[in-house]
Amino acid sequence: MPTISSWPYKRIVAVTFVVGVFMDVLDVTIVNVALPTIGKKFGSTDTGLEWVVTGYLLSLAVWIPASGWVGDRIGTKRVFLFALGMFTLGSTLCGLSWSIGSLIAFRVLQGVGGGMLVPVGTAMLYRAYPPNERARASSILSIPSVLGPALGPVLGGVITTHTSWRFIFLINVPIGIAAFVFGLLYLKESSEPMAGPFDVPGFALSAVGFGLVIFGLAEVPRRGWSSSLAVIPTLLGVAVVALLVVYELRQSAPMLAFRLYADRAFRSANFVGFIGMGAFIGSIFLLPLFLQLYRGLSPQESGLTTFTQALGFISVSRFVGFAYMRFGPRRLMVAGLALSALINLNFLWVDQFTNLWWIRLIMFGRGLCLPLLFIPLQASAFATISLADTGRASSLFSTQRQVASAVGVAILGAILFTGLRVKTAAAVAVGASSEGVMHAQLDAYHRAFLWVVIFYAVGAVAALFVRDSDAAATMGPRSRPSRSKGRSGTLIGRTHAARTPT
């Protein structure tokens, strides 16, 4: 039986990445399910519970942009293990917290690790896989991104119902320790000697700018766009981010290399990804509200209803890699976004009486479409990025995904909650029955789902401008298991192959 040390290095990186990032992604949705129970335990108000989530998101906003430089300068293995250790330590302390204040503080600490796991892990993965295997690497990248949100509500509901809410955090501890030991033993160090000094002004501007944007957008679903607590931080954050872009473009060694957006493949993939990720995460935000608040399902029942999306994703993700080699990214992304629009259109005819198995079938169909978008998106985004710039590119890519997720939730949440307030008030004003009020609220949900369809359709149009020729390096035949010697000056030239095993 072959030992782990005999594995190809890219497989070692893939295993470490999937386990570490899966914990990070899972944590977001699993915590949301347990918030009511946590509030009862600590006698906390809605504001306190809100900061259990917001504190973590703000910590992500600070550390995601910095992760690329830190990984390049200190080394991806050291930084990934540090992030994994911080996330595991933060999870342990969250599980042992004694008040809502201590839980919020430990969530911020947990976010320090969570903010670095994805960008540094992505850089490690793309440096381990040669360009002509990027589609395969992208299918690995997508696994935790889809399984985490799908499993979170199910696990959160089971744990909260049958054990203690503390185990939603403590479940990370044995997994995190095992992944840390595995990475410590088998990962190899990789760094970039030309990373340059730490960009203190860039770090400060990004922390303030993205922190304000994430905070403001997080307030939108609950308070609406008219609230000064939502609008003012968002606008200030956008202004600071604009200042950050101007400043970083003038630096020889910026923390966030916005110059990479001059690369057409990277720029177009990020633009399409912003729309697609906003629609995807925004719809994940809507569905539990519809199933739990409107249909009256428990968190566990809701999670089991939406879980079929992950099954759909898994069933086709392997084949998308082969399709990518033949058809290229543009047609796959257009198909994924257009089909997602058509599948989500079915939610306009779902109501309080719809059989749950029909909803599960819709979710399975959504899962079939997602690999067509996310796998070619990630493979083509890094197609023309050099190994030296991969760390900085992964920071920008992860920052874009985080902001897109916040924007998607903010827009769709505002549409839903504004519609619920207006339509419920109108129904009550005319003396509608409880059934009439339910029908009015259903209209609000349908309106929000319609916007999900619109976002996916807009994304499909944007994907038409992606050029397959830009991703030609990732569409070649798969490399043999032996190390590619490469030619000097290529993406897998001698200098990189000597430093980063494939």
Secondary structure, 3 states (H helix, E strand, C coil): CCCHHHCCHHHHHHHHHHHHHHHHHHHHHHHHHHHHHHHHHHCCCHHHHHHHHHHHHHHHHHHHHHHHHHHHHHCHHHHHHHHHHHHHHHHHHHHCCCCHHHHHHHHHHHHHHHHHHHHHHHHHHHHHCCHHHHHHHHHHHHHHHHHHHHHHHHHHHHHHHHCCCCHHHHCHHHHHHHHHHHHHHHCCCCCCCCCCCCCHHHHHHHHHHHHHHHHHHHHHHHHCCCCHHHHHHHHHHHHHHHHHHHHHHCCCCCCCCHHHHHCHHHHHHHHHHHHHHHHHHHHHHHHHHHHHHHCCCCHHHHHHHHCHHHHHHHHHHHHHHHHHHHHCHHHHHHHHHHHHHHHHHHHHHCCCCCCHHHHHHHHHHHHHHHHHHHHHHHHHHCCCCCHHHHHHHHHHHHHHHHHHHHHHHHHHHHHHHHHHHHHHHHHHHCCCCHHHHHHHHHHHHHHHHHHHHHHHHHHHHHHCCCCHHHHHHHCCCCCCCCCCCCCCCCCCCHHHHHHCCC
